[in-house]
């Protein structure tokens, strides 16, 4: 009998050990277990954030105690001058805190942060706004966000606003929150053809709603959830119009609202499945908010439903997020909001009248905060804690 070539025997066993095509989704790639692959992906991701803290330090404005949105605004490289803004200052301080560097700052700098926000409160209305951006007073969404950012940052330092907050007196309750009927009418006027915008408008009011007296507060929350669930597709959980990422981003904003007001997320199970399905057919994003929104929505719905995803699915999510982060990372150390466009947008103003930066590719605080939040969520999904940052802050340098 002829002897069988040993090499053929080896090839036979290798072939038998190979997974069939279409049956290997979620299985480890060559080179280690899912756990080791997840750790490698997290390490790769961490390297992408090495320049964030020094970049943030360069945005600090010692004169006001605030932060600019980008280095081009700090260096006055644009066609007109722009000052620090509430949104950028809140986001920068939050990232500095998360990096483990806030407690190490001198008391004088922390006092400057407090003064920045306290100085921006209107004594009559209780709202907060930047004197350099008077246009924000005409937008309820922007003012709602500024209120949340300002009070949230003051709480970090155990400080309080100088004046009563909106809703603490009858005269300071905004018209659209005066009753459940008024709030429902306001919600009906949101642009529901674009789910992200409409539900972002709702989420921007959460802090303000929570400031109302308990009876009105609960009635407003009930009215909001009735209004929203009446628009919800029960089968897939999505609400309103727009493409898939717009609708998933709207669902993420609803999840934020529900978390803030301590109510269950309507359609959480369907939304979990929808968010996970997006990663299976992921075709990339054209703004950093989308990848952060979908990852956070997935994480929130996993917690809400108590239905975990598999290690293979987690690795799929991590790799997709890492690839997206690489598209938005900039040489200055920050991340941009868009992969190939650079806008001037302090306090999220000028969203409709896009103002293009003439400084070219650069990071912006909003885009960087989205990347930073994505980093934190991915660590949580992996059952780990995001490490502190060793890079120097060097405020104002």
N, C-alpha and C positions, 0 to 999 in steps of 0.2 A: 504494500500500500504506500502510495506517495505521501510524503510528509507535507503538512500544511505550513506555508510560510509564516513564521512568527509575527512578521509585520502585519500580515492580513488579519491574524487573530487580534492584534492590538487595535487595528482599525475597526474591526467588528465591535469590540467592546466600547470604543469611543462613540461609534455611531449609535449603539444601543443606549448610551448614557445621555445622548443629546435630547432636549425637549422637542416635541413636535412643534412646528410653526403654528401660531395661533393659540398654543396652549401654554406659552411661556410668559404671558403678561403678569407682571407683579412678582416674577421670580428673580433671584439674585443674578446679576451679570457675572461673567468670569472675573475672579479677583476677590471674592469674599462674600460673606453673608449680607443679608439686607441691613443688619445692624451696623456692620463695618462700613457699608456703602453710605448709609445715612450719616455716620460720623464724618466720613470724608467730604460729603457734600456740605455739611455744616462748617467744616474747616475752610473749604473753598469760599463759602459765603462770607465767613468772618474776615477773610483777607480783603474782601471788597470794601470793607468799612474802615480800613486803617487810617484813611485821611479825613474822616468826617469831623472828628473832634478839633483838630487844628483849624480846619476850614471854618467851623462854627466860631471859634475864637476870633477869627479875622473879621467876622460880621458884627462884632460888638461895638456899640457906640457909647463911650464913657460919658459923654455930655448928657445924654438922655437916660442912660441905663437900659436902653433897648437894643434890638438887633435888626439889621437890615435884611432884606429878602435875598440879596445876592451880592457878590463882591463888586459887580459893576455899579450897583446903587451906592454901596459904601464908598467907592472910589470916584463917584460922580462922573461916570463915563457915558451916561445916557444924554439924550437931547435936553432933558430938563432934570431938575433935582427932585429926589425922592427921599423921604425920611424913614427912620425905623417904623415898624408897624406892630400892632397888637398880636396879630396872628403869628408872625415870624418870631416875635419875642417869646410868646408862650411856647411855641414849638421848640425853639432853641433851648430854653431853660429845661423843658421836659427831657430833651435828649441828653443834656448835661447831667441832669439828675440820674437818668437811667444808666449813664456811663460811670456813675459813682464819683462824680467830681463836684457836685453841688455843695456838699457839706464842707469841702476843703477850701471853698472860696472865702476871701476875707469878709468880715461882717459888713464892711462899707459897700462892697459890691452887691451883696444880697439886699442891703437896705436900698440901694439904687434900683434894684429890680422892683421892689415893693413900691417905691416912689413913682416909678414909671407908670404902673397900672393905676395907682390911686390918683395920680394927677390927670388921668384921662377920663375920670368919672364926672358926669354932668350932675350937679347938685340938685337940679329940679326933677329930672327924669330918672336918675339912678343908672342910666345906661353908660357904656364906655365907648369912646371913639378917639381916633387920632386926629390932632389938629391939622396934620399935613394931608389928611384924606377926608375932607368934609363930605364928600360924596357918599361915604358909607352910611351916613345918617338917613339916607333916602331908601335904604334897602333893609327890609325886616330880617332877611336871612343873615346878612353881614352883621347887623347889630345883635342878633341873637347869638351868633358865633362869638362875637367880641365879648359879650356878656359872659358866656361860658368860659372862654379863654382867660378873661381877667379874674373872675372869681376863683377859678380853678388854680391859677398861679398864686394868687394871694393866699389861698389855703395851704399851699406848699410851705409858706413861711409863717404860718399861724398868724397872718395879718388879715385885717378886715377892710372892706370898702369904707370910704370916709362918709358916705351918705346912704340913706335907705335905698335898697334895691327895688327895681320895678315890681309892683304888685304888693309891696308892703303898705302902701296907702291906696285907697280907692281911686284917687286921682291919677295914680301912676300905672294902672292896669291898661295895657294897650287895647285899642278898640276890638281887634280881631280875637282877643282872648276874654272879652267881657262876659261871654256866655257860651255854652256849647253850640248854640245855633250860629252865633257869629263865627266861631272857629270852624264849624262845618262849611259855612259859606265861603270862608277864606280858603279852606282846603279844596273846595270845588273849583276855585279859580286857579289852582296850580296847573302847570303844564303836564297833564297826565299822558300826553303823547310821548313824553321823555321821562321814563320812570325815575331815573337817577335824580334829575333836577327836582321833580315833584316831591319825592320822598326825602331828599336832602333838605328841602324847605321845611318839611315836617320835623325832621330830626334837629334842625337848627333852633326849634322852639322848645325843646325838652327842658333845658335849664330854666327858661322863663316860666314854663308851666309849673314846674316844681316849686317855684317861688310864690305861687298863689295860695290863698287859704285852702285848707284841705277839701272842703266841699266843692269849691270851684275846680280845684286841681283834679280831683278824681273824675268830675263830670267832663272836663276837657279831654282827659286821657280816654275815657269811654267813647266820647264822640269821635276822637281821632281813629281809634281802632275800628269802630263801626264803619266809618267812612272808607277806610283802607280795605278792610276785609270784603266789603261789598264790591270792590274792584278786582279782587284776587281770583286768579285761575286756580281752583282747588286742586286740579290734577298735578300741576307743575309748581304751584306756589308763587309764581311770578305775578307782578302787578304792573299795570300801565303798559305803555308802548316803548318802542325803541328796539335796537338789536339785542342780541343775547347778553353782551357785556353791560350794556346800559341797564337792562332789566335786572341782571344779577347785582349790579351796583346799587340799584334802587332797593333791592331786598336787603343788601348789607346796611343801608341807611335805616331801613325799618328795624333791623336787628339792633342797631345802636340805640334807636329810640326806645324800643321795648326794654332793653337792658337798663337804660337810664331811668325809666319810670317803673321798673320792676314788674313787668307784665310778660307772660309767655309770648314767644314769637309765633304768630299765626302761620300755619303751613310749614313748620320747621322740618318735618320729615321729607316732604317733597322738595324743599329748598336744598337740603343736604344732598339729595340725589342729583339735583340739577347742577349744583356747584361741582360735585365730583365728576359728573359727566363732561363738564367743560374741559377738565384736564385731560380726559381721554381723547378729546378731539382738538386740543389746544392748537390754535393757529397764531398765537402771539397777540400782543396788544399795541396800541398806538399812544398810550399814556400810562404812566406808572400807577395811577390810581386804580386802574382796572385789576392788575394782578394782585395788589394789596387787598382790594375789595373782595375779590373772589376767595382768596385764601382766608381772610377773616370771616367771611360768611360761612365757609366750610367749617372752620374751627368752632364758630358759635353754634352752628346747627349740630355738630357732633356732640358738643356739651349739652345742648338742649334735649336732644333725642337719646343721649347715652348710647349711640351707635358708633363705635370706633371704625376707622378704616384700616385696611390691612397694611403691614409693613411695606409691601410692594407698592401700594397706592400712595403711602406717605413718601416713599422715595421718588415716585413719579411727580408728586406735587413739589417736593424740594428741588428736583432738577429743573422743572419748568420755571420755578421762581428764580433760581440761580441764573438761568439763561436770560430771563427778562431783566434782572438787575444789571447784568453786564451791558445791556443796551442803553441803560440810563445813567450809568456811572460816568463821571466827568473827571478830567485831569486835575481840577482844582481841589478835589477831595469830596465834593458833594454829588448829589444825584439830581438830574433835571426831571421836570414833570413830563416832558415829551422827548422822544428819541432823537428828533432832528429839528426841533423848533425851540426857540428860547424867548419867552415872553416876560414882560414886566407885569407883575400881578400881586402887589402887596395887599393884604387883607382880602384876597380873592376878588378885588375890584378889577375892572376892565376885562371881565370875562367875555363880554359881548363885543367890545371894541378892542380887539387884541392889539396890544402895544408890543411890537417886536424889539427885543434888545439888540442894540448895535454892537454889543461886546462879543457876540458869537457864543460858541459852546461854553456853558458854565452851569454849575449846580444852583439850585434855588431851594429855599428852606422848606417849602411845601412838598416838593418832590423828594427831598431828603428825608423829611418826616414820614412820608409814605414808605420809603425804603426801610427806615428805622423800625416802623411799626410792623412791617412785613417780617423783618429779622426776628423781632420778639415773638411774633405769633408762630413762626416756623420752629423756633426752639421749644415753645410750649407744646406744639403738636408732636415733637420728637421726645417729649417727656424730660426736657432739659431746661436749664436756666441760662439766659443770655449772659455771657461773661462781661465783666467790667472792662473798660478801655484803658490801656496804658499810655496812649499817645497824649502829649501835653496839650493843654487848652490854650494857654497864652492869650487871654482876653485882650482884644484890641490891637494885636500885633499882626 
